[in-house]
């Protein structure tokens, strides 16, 4: 399993470094610093957003869409700045189309996944609550960390997690495809990595983040904090670094040769959510009905939680291995 999908390798192996995979790319990266571009206007960012991801993006608080739109505009400017003649500018336009088309499927998959998870979370929330319009908390959806874990006592609480898994699977499949195909323009990807790095810096990236924040939809009259784009930029910078290090390697490559792919945060999130879903369904199948810890009284009767479990536990249960007590008090029977 680890050879087939390195994302499931032990975390200790993730400390391995593969400097040779990044050496040529890093040289291009440093060379690109001399052609840095200014932050685009919010209007230009939104135009690029709708052009790449559709008109629905205007009403969605998708951080990935703003980051990709802004960074692609800046990469375009950097490519143009390298050209000082009409002929070179025409070639630069062609290179722009090549690099963007090669990475665009990954961008679209990430944007669609974030929008799908955010829409599911809003669907499961209670918009009719009188306090819903006054909530001051904004949970990030770009890294899928705000997805609720399933609760054993709540039927259907696993739906949001499994919806997130379905959305992330598309992104991970695109990451795998990108990692086995060499990029058409490594120089442009170096510039994209440089822009994503600039977004995370305190001073240089502030203008970029402010421009992205101004394109976010109105949220109860409160401005969107531009600092939110720091974490999102760091996440996609890590993804791009993983793609650069693993590009062109096939499934037969040694795990150690593709060590950089193991740092992919979206792969990690995907595997973590799969593990959480598996544990939930194992509990649902084999654990007995959960106990309700509030004592019943004439004023309060505990709810019926029989629907939270399958009937499998009545005929089979998970048994601890020989020599290991199945519970803390040493009693026999189903594992707690």
C-alpha positions in Angstrom: 0.0 0.0 0.0 2.8 2.4 0.8 4.5 1.7 -2.5 1.3 2.2 -4.4 0.4 5.4 -2.6 3.2 7.1 -0.7 0.8 9.2 1.2 0.2 6.3 3.5 3.8 5.8 4.4 4.9 6.4 8.0 5.4 10.0 9.0 9.0 9.2 10.0 9.9 8.7 6.3 8.7 12.2 5.6 11.8 13.7 7.0 13.8 12.4 4.0 15.0 15.1 1.7 15.6 14.9 -2.0 17.6 17.9 -3.0 18.4 16.7 -6.5 14.7 16.8 -7.5 14.4 20.5 -6.6 17.9 21.7 -7.7 17.1 22.7 -11.3 13.8 24.1 -10.3 15.4 26.2 -7.5 17.8 27.8 -10.0 14.9 29.0 -12.1 13.2 30.2 -9.0 16.0 32.5 -8.0 16.4 33.7 -11.5 12.8 34.8 -11.6 13.2 37.2 -8.6 14.5 39.9 -11.0 11.1 40.1 -12.8 8.7 40.3 -9.8 5.3 41.8 -10.6 3.1 44.2 -8.6 -0.1 43.1 -7.0 -3.1 43.1 -9.4 -6.2 45.1 -8.7 -9.2 43.5 -7.1 -11.2 44.0 -10.3 -8.5 42.1 -12.3 -8.5 39.3 -9.8 -12.3 38.9 -9.9 -12.2 39.0 -13.7 -9.6 36.2 -13.7 -11.7 34.3 -11.1 -14.8 34.2 -13.2 -12.8 33.4 -16.3 -11.2 30.4 -14.8 -13.8 29.1 -12.3 -17.2 30.5 -13.5 -19.5 33.3 -12.3 -20.6 31.4 -9.2 -17.2 32.2 -7.6 -18.3 35.8 -7.0 -20.7 34.8 -4.2 -18.5 32.1 -2.8 -15.9 32.8 -0.1 -13.4 30.5 -1.8 -9.8 31.4 -0.8 -8.2 29.1 -3.3 -9.9 30.8 -6.3 -8.6 34.2 -5.3 -5.1 32.9 -4.7 -4.9 31.1 -8.0 -6.4 34.0 -9.9 -4.1 36.5 -8.4 -1.0 34.4 -8.7 -1.7 33.5 -12.3 -2.0 37.2 -13.2 1.3 37.9 -11.5 3.0 35.1 -13.3 1.6 36.5 -16.6 3.2 39.8 -15.8 6.5 38.2 -14.9 6.6 36.3 -18.2 5.8 39.6 -20.0 8.6 41.4 -18.1 11.1 39.0 -19.4 10.2 40.0 -23.0 11.6 43.2 -24.4 10.6 42.7 -28.1 7.3 42.1 -29.9 8.4 38.7 -31.0 9.4 37.7 -27.5 6.1 39.0 -26.2 4.2 36.8 -28.6 6.2 33.8 -27.5 5.5 34.9 -23.9 1.8 34.8 -24.5 2.1 31.3 -25.9 4.1 30.2 -22.9 1.4 31.7 -20.6 -1.3 29.6 -22.2 0.9 26.4 -21.9 1.7 26.8 -18.3 -1.8 27.7 -17.2 -3.5 24.9 -19.1 -1.1 22.4 -17.6 -1.8 23.4 -14.0 -5.4 24.6 -14.4 -7.1 21.1 -13.8 -5.5 21.0 -10.4 -6.6 24.6 -9.6 -10.2 23.8 -10.7 -10.3 20.6 -8.6 -9.1 22.4 -5.5 -11.5 25.3 -6.0 -14.5 22.9 -6.6 -13.6 20.9 -3.5 -13.4 23.9 -1.3 -16.7 25.2 -2.6 -18.4 21.9 -2.2 -17.3 21.4 1.4 -18.2 25.0 2.3 -21.7 24.6 0.7 -22.3 21.3 2.6 -21.3 23.0 5.9 -23.7 25.9 5.2 -26.4 23.4 4.3 -26.1 21.6 7.6 -26.0 24.8 9.6 -29.2 26.5 10.7 -29.6 29.7 8.7 -32.9 30.5 10.3 -31.4 30.8 13.8 -31.7 34.4 15.2 -28.0 34.3 16.1 -26.8 33.1 12.7 -26.5 36.6 11.3 -24.4 37.8 14.2 -21.8 35.0 14.3 -18.3 36.4 14.4 -16.5 33.2 13.7 -15.3 32.3 10.2 -14.0 28.7 9.8 -11.5 28.1 7.1 -12.6 25.6 4.4 -9.6 25.7 2.1 -7.7 23.1 4.2 -10.8 21.0 5.1 -9.9 21.2 8.8 -13.3 22.6 9.7 -15.1 19.4 8.6 -17.0 18.0 11.6 -16.0 14.5 12.9 -18.9 12.0 13.0 -20.7 11.7 16.4 -21.8 8.3 17.4 -25.0 9.5 19.0 -26.2 11.6 16.0 -27.5 9.7 13.0 -26.2 11.1 9.8 -23.3 13.0 11.4 -20.9 11.2 9.0 -22.4 12.8 5.9 -20.3 16.0 6.0 -17.1 14.0 6.5 -17.9 11.6 3.6 -18.9 14.6 1.4 -15.4 16.1 2.1 -13.7 12.8 1.2 -15.5 12.6 -2.1 -14.4 16.2 -2.9 -10.8 15.6 -1.8 -10.6 12.4 -3.8 -10.9 14.4 -7.1 -8.1 16.7 -5.9 -5.8 13.8 -4.9 -6.4 12.1 -8.2 -5.4 15.3 -10.0 -2.3 15.6 -7.8 -1.3 12.0 -8.8 -1.8 12.7 -12.5 0.3 15.9 -12.2 3.0 14.1 -10.3 3.5 11.5 -13.1 3.6 14.1 -16.0 6.4 16.5 -16.6 5.2 20.2 -16.6 5.2 21.9 -20.0 6.8 25.1 -18.5 8.9 24.6 -15.4 10.0 28.2 -15.4 6.4 29.4 -15.1 5.8 27.0 -12.2 8.9 28.5 -10.5 7.4 31.9 -10.8 4.1 30.6 -9.4 5.9 29.2 -6.4 7.7 32.5 -6.0 4.3 34.4 -5.9 2.8 31.9 -3.4 5.9 32.4 -1.2 5.5 36.2 -1.5 1.9 36.0 -0.4 3.0 34.5 3.0 5.5 37.3 3.8 4.5 40.0 6.2 5.5 43.1 4.2 5.8 42.1 0.6 2.7 40.0 0.6 0.4 42.4 2.3 -0.6 44.3 -0.8 -1.4 41.0 -2.6 -3.4 39.7 0.3 -5.3 42.9 0.6 -6.3 42.8 -3.1 -7.5 39.2 -2.7 -9.5 40.1 0.5 -11.4 42.9 -1.3 -12.8 40.4 -3.8 -14.4 38.2 -1.1 -18.2 38.5 -0.8 -19.8 40.7 1.8 -20.1 38.9 5.2 -22.6 40.8 7.3 -21.0 44.1 6.5 -17.6 43.0 7.9 -14.4 43.1 5.8 -12.7 39.8 5.1 -9.4 39.6 7.1 -6.5 39.5 4.6 -4.4 37.5 7.0 -6.6 34.5 6.2 -4.7 34.2 2.9 -1.4 33.5 4.6 -2.3 29.9 5.7 -4.0 29.2 2.4 -1.0 30.4 0.4 1.3 28.2 2.6 -0.9 25.2 1.9 -0.8 25.6 -1.9 2.8 26.5 -1.9 3.5 23.1 -0.1 1.3 21.4 -2.7 3.2 23.0 -5.6 6.5 22.1 -4.1 5.4 18.5 -3.8 4.2 18.5 -7.4 7.5 20.0 -8.6 9.6 17.4 -6.8 7.5 14.5 -8.1 6.7 15.6 -11.6 7.6 13.0 -14.3 7.9 10.1 -11.9 5.8 7.0 -12.6 4.2 4.5 -10.2 7.2 2.2 -10.3 9.5 4.9 -8.8 11.1 4.2 -5.4 9.3 5.8 -2.5 12.6 7.4 -1.4 12.9 9.0 -4.8 9.5 10.7 -4.4 10.0 11.7 -0.8 8.9 15.3 -1.4 5.4 14.1 -2.4 4.9 12.9 1.1 4.6 16.5 2.4 1.4 17.1 0.5 -1.1 18.6 3.1 -4.2 17.7 1.0 -3.0 14.1 0.8 -2.5 14.0 4.5 -6.0 15.5 5.1 -7.5 13.0 2.7 -6.0 10.0 4.4 -6.9 11.3 7.9 -10.5 11.8 6.9 -10.7 8.3 5.4 -9.3 6.8 8.7 -11.9 8.8 10.6 -14.7 7.5 8.4 -13.5 3.9 8.7 -13.4 4.1 12.5 -16.9 5.5 12.6 -18.4 2.7 10.5 -16.5 0.1 12.5 -18.0 1.5 15.7 -21.4 1.6 14.1 -21.2 -2.0 13.0 -19.6 -3.7 16.0 -20.1 -1.6 19.1 -23.2 -1.9 21.2 -25.7 1.0 21.5 -24.0 3.9 23.2 -25.0 4.8 26.7 -26.6 8.1 27.5 -24.9 9.5 30.5 -27.8 11.7 31.8 -29.8 9.9 34.3 -33.5 9.5 33.4 -36.2 11.0 35.5 -39.9 11.7 35.4 -39.1 15.0 33.7 -36.5 13.7 31.3 -36.3 10.5 29.3 -33.1 9.7 27.4 -33.5 9.4 23.6 -33.6 6.1 21.8 -30.1 5.6 20.3 -30.8 2.3 18.7 -30.7 3.8 15.2 -27.0 4.8 15.8 -25.9 1.3 15.6 -26.3 -1.6 13.2 -27.6 -4.9 14.6 -24.3 -6.6 13.8 -23.1 -6.4 17.4 -25.9 -8.8 18.5 -24.2 -11.7 16.7 -20.6 -10.6 16.4 -18.3 -8.3 18.2 -14.6 -7.2 18.2 -12.6 -9.3 20.6 -9.2 -8.2 22.1 -6.3 -10.5 21.3 -5.3 -13.2 23.7 -3.5 -11.8 26.7 -5.0 -8.4 26.4 -7.9 -7.3 28.6 -10.9 -6.1 26.5 -11.7 -3.3 28.9 -10.2 -1.3 31.7 -12.1 -3.2 34.4 -11.2 -6.7 33.0 -14.8 -7.6 32.1 -15.5 -9.7 29.1 -17.8 -8.9 26.2 -17.8 -6.4 23.4 -15.0 -3.9 23.3 -16.0 -0.5 24.5 
